[in-house]
Amino acid sequence: MADVHEVFEEGETNAFCERVFPDGSKYSGQWRNSMRDGTGVHVWPDGARYEGQWEQGVQHGRGCERWPDGSEYQGQYQAGTKSGAGTFRWADGSRYEGEFAANEIHGEGLYMWADGRRYQGQWVNFHMEGRGRHCWPDGRVYAGEYRRDQKHGKGRLSWPQGDDYDGPWIDGKQHGIGTYRNAQNMSREGEWQSGKRIRWITAAPQAGKDMANPRAKDSTRVPPNSIENAAGHDAASMPSETASTKDSARVSPNSTPER
């Protein structure tokens, strides 16, 4: 380890120093017992930068981390990982505000995609999981349960025309006994399998209405291949930790969930 500049002797309380580490990264800030401790700035050779609180050599407390592509995290750190409340902004304009645990999106939070989609709800290890509300720019809204980024459990999907489906979902598709309601507020119970209605269970509320027509107002109006499985979706590409440096366990700014 090469010392560039040191104002006070090592081990002295509230010492300030500037150091260059073997990987070429540089630290400038408070130093205690031969470790980064207090407030300081660490800059990596690729331009990444962390400014905030340290404890016994690792990020701990409040801090801000920035990457060369413009991505940024501001929030809480615990024992060197992003943990607690924070905000992550990606270079493409996507943003997440909520809870983190050990560098992962985990807990309650709001994810906003650059294309205008929004999900507010529960997360487990970078995946939408639990209860949440997902809104699309075209007016569709889903409120209900998720499992690994797909609708799974009980939920209601509403279309901008005013009709909706309320019932069970499995792996992102309507599956089981559910209720369809049209824009005229007439409802009808039916059975769905893998996203397609296979039969009506209750009679049409009023003869001659669209609901009596098996081609009209069908649940298959969910976009082709289902919402979560549309082209380009890759739930596994959720932001993840990289190992570019030991002291900067980062959330990757290169990807976002559910296309």
N, C-alpha and C positions, 0 to 999 in steps of 0.2 A: 504494500500500500504506500503510495507516494503522497507526502504532504505538500500542498502548494503553499498554504499559509495557515498559521495558527496564532491567534491573538493571545490566548491564555494557555497555560500548561494543561495537559490532559488530566482528567479526573477532577479538575476544579469545578465547583458548582457554577452553573450558568455560563460556562465557557462558550466562546464563539470560535468557530474555525471554518476554514475552507479546505476541502480535501478532494483529491482525485482517486477514484477506486480503480482496481485492476481492469474492469470492463470499460474504462474510459469515462464513466459517469462522474458527475461532480456534485458535491454537496456543500451548501453554504448555510450555516445556521448554528443553533445551540448544540452543545456537545457536553456529555456528562459520562464519566466512567468509560471513556474510549468508545462511546456510542452516540449516535444521533438521538437526542433527547430534548424535547422542547419544541420550538418552532423553527422550521428550516425549509430550504428549497433544494430539491434533487433534480438534476437534469441529465437525461441519458443521451448517448451519442446520436440516436436517431431523431432527436428533437423532442421526445416525450418529456414531460415536466410534471413534478408533483410539488405543491406548495401547501404546507399545513403543519399539523402537529405530529410529533414523533414520541415514542416511548420505548426505551431500551432497544433502539436500533431499527424499529419497524414503525410503519404508519399507524397512528392510533389517536383517535379524536376527530377533529374536523379538518377536512382537507379538500384540495382541488387538483385534479389530474387532467392534463391535456395531451393530445396526440397531434402529430404533424398534419394529419388530414383534417383537423378542425374538430374532431370529436372531443367530448369533455365530460368528466364526472365531477360533481360537487356533492359532498355529503359526509357521512360518518364512516370511520374506519375503526376496526377492532383487531388488534394483534396482527396487523399487516394486511388485512383483507377488507374489502368494501362490505360493511355490515352495519345495518341500521337504516335510517332514512337518508335518501339521496336522489339525485337527478342525473340521468345519463342522456347526453345528446349525441346523436350520430351525425356523421358528415352529410348524409342524405336528407337530413331534416327530421328524421324520426326522433322521438323523445320518450323517455320513461321517467315517471315520478312516483316514488314509493319506497317500499322496503327492499333491502338487500340482506343476504346472509352468505358469508364466506365467498364473496365475489359473484354471487348468483342472484338473479331477480327472484325473490322469494318472500311471500307474504302478500300484503295488500298493495295494489298500485295501479296507476293509469299509464297505458302505453298508447302513444299517438304515432301513427304511421305518416310518412311523408305524403301519401296519397289521400289522406283525410280520414282513414279509418281510426276508430278509437275503441279500446277495451279497458274497462274499469272493473277490477275484481281481484280474485285470488290467483296467486302464482305459486308453483312448487318447482324449484330447481329449473328455472328458465321456461317453464311451460305454464300456459293457462290451465289451471286445474282448480276445481271447486266452483263456487258461484261467481258469475260475472255478467256484465252487460257489454255487448259488442255492437257498435254502430257503424254503418257503411255510408259513404258519401251519397249513394243513390237513394237513401231513406230506409233501407232495411235495418231492423233492430232485432237482436236476439238477446233475451234475458233468461238465464238459466244456468245449468250445470255444464262444466267442461271436464274433460280428462285428456291430458297430454295434447292440448291445443285443438281438440275436436269436441263438438257438442256431444255430450254423453250424460244421460240421466234425464231429468225432467227439465223442459224448457219451452219457451214460446218464441217463435219467429214471426215477425210482422213485416209485411210488404208495404211500400209507400202507397199502393192503391187503396189500402184500408183492410185487406184480408190478412188472416194469420192462421198459423198452426200452433196448437198447444198440446203437448204430449211428450212421450218418451223419445229419446234419441240414443242411438248406438253408433259409435265411431263416426260421428258427423252426419248421420242420416236418420230421418224419421223411421222409427221401428217400434211397432206395437199399436195399441189402441189410443188414438188421439182425437182431438176435436178441431175441425176446420170451421172458421167463421169468415163469411164473405164481407164485402164492403157495405152491404145492406144490413149487416149485423145479424144475419141468419146463420145459425150454427148447425153442424151435422157431425155425428161421430162416425169414424171410419177406422180401418186397419191398414197400417203401412208396413212394408217390409223393405229394408235396404233403400229407403228414400222414395219408394213408389207406393201409391195407394192401390191395394188389391181388392178392397170392397168397402161399400158403405154399410154401416151397421144400423143406423137409424134412417128413416124415410126422409125424403126431401121435405123441408118445411113448407114449401108452397109450390105447387105444380107450375111448370113453365119458367121457373127461375134458373139462373145459371148453375146453381148447385146441383140441379137434377141432371145436368149434362156432364157425362163422365170426362169430357175433354176440357171443360171449363174450370177455372179456379183450382186446378190440381196442385197437390203438394209438390209435384215435380217441377214447379216453377222456380224452385231453388236452382241457381245457376248450374250449368252442366258440370258433372263430376263432383257436385256438392261444393259448398263454400270453402271448407278447409282444404279440400283436395284439388283445388283449381291449379292450373298450370303454374309452375314456378314455386309452389308451396314446398317448403322444406323446414318442418318443425325442428329438425335436428340442427338447423343453422342458427339457433338462438345465440345471442352473444355469450361467449364463453371465455374463461380465463386463458391467458397465454403465458408462456414461460420465458418471455424475452429477457427478463432480469429477475433475480431472486427477490429484490426489494420492491418491485413494481408489479404485483399480481394484478393484471389488467383485465377489464372486461373488453372483449374484442369489439371494435367499432365497425366491423365489416359486414354484419348481417343483422336482419331483424326477423321476427317470427311471423308465421302464418301469411303467406302470399296467397 
